[in-house]
Structure formats: C-alpha cells, structure tokens
Amino acid sequence: REQTWELFSVRKTILEMLKDRGYNLPTDDDENITVSDFRRRFHGKGDKELTIFVEKSTDFEQKMMIFFPSPPPEATTRRVGADQVKLIHTQMNAESVLRGIVIVERPLMGH
C-alpha cells in the first residue's frame, strides 16, 4: 500500500511538472486520478503501463517519455541495471524521442 501511494504521488508530481512546462498530458483522467483509481488502473501492471509519453503543445516534435523501471523478478538487487537502461534507450529510439526521465527507487547500478 505504501509503495502504491509513493508511486501515485511521484506520477502525479511528474504530470503536474509536465503540464507546467507546456506538455500535453496523455489523458484528462491522469491529471485528476485518485489513489483508489490509480490502484485499480495500475495494480499488478508492469512498467510499460506506467510509462508516460508526451508532446509539447507548441511543438509536436518535442517529445518526452517518462519511465518507471523496476528490476526483473530474478534480480538479486532492487537496483535498475544496464539491461533495463538499454531497453529504455531502444524504446526512445523507436519513438524518435530525444528527452526522457527515468524514475527509480534506488540508485542505478554502477555499470
């Protein structure tokens, strides 16, 4: 429950930041979502469902993606590693996105 609240709070803050900087939010319900709605929508879902893709309202070429990666279940540590960062990079390239934010719970792995 506490992790859900933290994730909800971080995601809501990110959405507010994006709106303040002139990015179009994915949907109107994201801005006004409640904790219980967030839990119903994202509980048990993977990292991809939490990913946010936005475009600047004045320039649709200015795109940004926000990622919430978590280590794979078989990982021996709770830190995000190089393999996940490579996947994020690949996804950004596929969408022609030059800007990204990666939200992690703990510091990234050294390599």
C-alpha positions in Angstrom: 0.0 0.0 0.0 2.7 2.5 0.9 4.5 1.7 -2.4 1.3 2.4 -4.3 0.9 5.8 -2.5 4.5 6.7 -3.3 4.2 5.7 -7.0 0.9 7.6 -7.2 2.4 10.7 -5.7 5.5 10.7 -7.9 3.5 10.1 -11.0 1.1 12.9 -10.1 4.0 15.3 -9.5 5.6 14.4 -12.8 2.3 15.1 -14.6 2.0 18.5 -12.9 5.6 19.3 -13.9 4.9 18.3 -17.5 1.8 20.4 -17.7 3.6 23.4 -16.2 6.2 23.1 -18.9 3.7 23.1 -21.7 3.4 19.3 -22.5 0.1 17.8 -23.4 -0.9 15.2 -20.9 -1.8 11.7 -22.2 -5.5 11.9 -21.0 -7.5 14.2 -18.8 -8.2 11.5 -16.2 -4.5 11.2 -15.5 -4.5 14.7 -14.1 -7.5 14.1 -11.8 -6.9 10.5 -10.9 -7.4 9.5 -7.2 -5.3 7.0 -5.3 -8.0 4.3 -5.5 -8.5 4.9 -9.2 -4.7 4.7 -9.7 -4.6 1.4 -7.7 -7.4 -0.1 -9.9 -5.8 1.1 -13.1 -2.1 0.1 -12.4 -2.1 -2.6 -9.6 -0.3 -5.6 -10.8 0.6 -4.0 -14.1 4.1 -3.8 -15.5 6.4 -0.9 -16.0 5.2 -0.3 -19.6 1.7 0.6 -18.4 3.2 3.3 -16.2 5.3 4.9 -18.9 4.2 8.4 -19.9 4.6 9.7 -23.5 4.0 13.4 -24.0 4.5 16.1 -26.7 5.0 19.8 -26.3 1.7 21.6 -27.0 3.6 24.2 -29.1 5.9 21.8 -31.0 4.8 18.2 -31.5 8.4 17.3 -32.4 9.5 17.9 -28.8 8.5 14.6 -27.3 9.4 13.1 -23.9 9.0 9.8 -22.2 8.9 9.1 -18.5 9.8 5.6 -17.4 9.3 3.8 -14.1 11.5 0.8 -14.4 11.8 -1.9 -11.8 14.4 -4.7 -11.6 13.4 -8.0 -13.1 11.9 -10.5 -10.6 15.0 -12.7 -10.8 17.4 -9.8 -9.9 19.4 -10.2 -6.8 19.3 -6.4 -6.1 16.4 -3.8 -6.2 18.5 -1.6 -8.4 17.9 -0.9 -12.1 20.7 -2.1 -14.3 22.2 -1.6 -17.7 19.9 -4.0 -19.4 16.8 -2.0 -18.4 18.5 1.3 -19.4 19.3 -0.2 -22.8 15.6 -1.2 -23.2 14.6 2.3 -22.4 17.0 3.7 -24.9 15.7 1.3 -27.6 12.1 2.3 -26.9 13.0 6.0 -27.1 14.8 5.5 -30.4 11.8 3.6 -31.8 9.5 6.5 -30.9 12.1 9.1 -32.1 12.2 10.7 -28.6 15.2 12.7 -27.5 14.1 13.6 -24.0 13.4 11.2 -21.2 13.1 10.9 -17.4 13.8 7.7 -15.5 12.2 7.4 -12.1 14.0 4.8 -9.9 13.5 3.8 -6.3 17.3 3.3 -5.7 20.5 4.4 -7.4 21.2 2.9 -10.8 23.7 0.0 -10.9 27.3 1.2 -11.4 27.9 -0.1 -14.9 
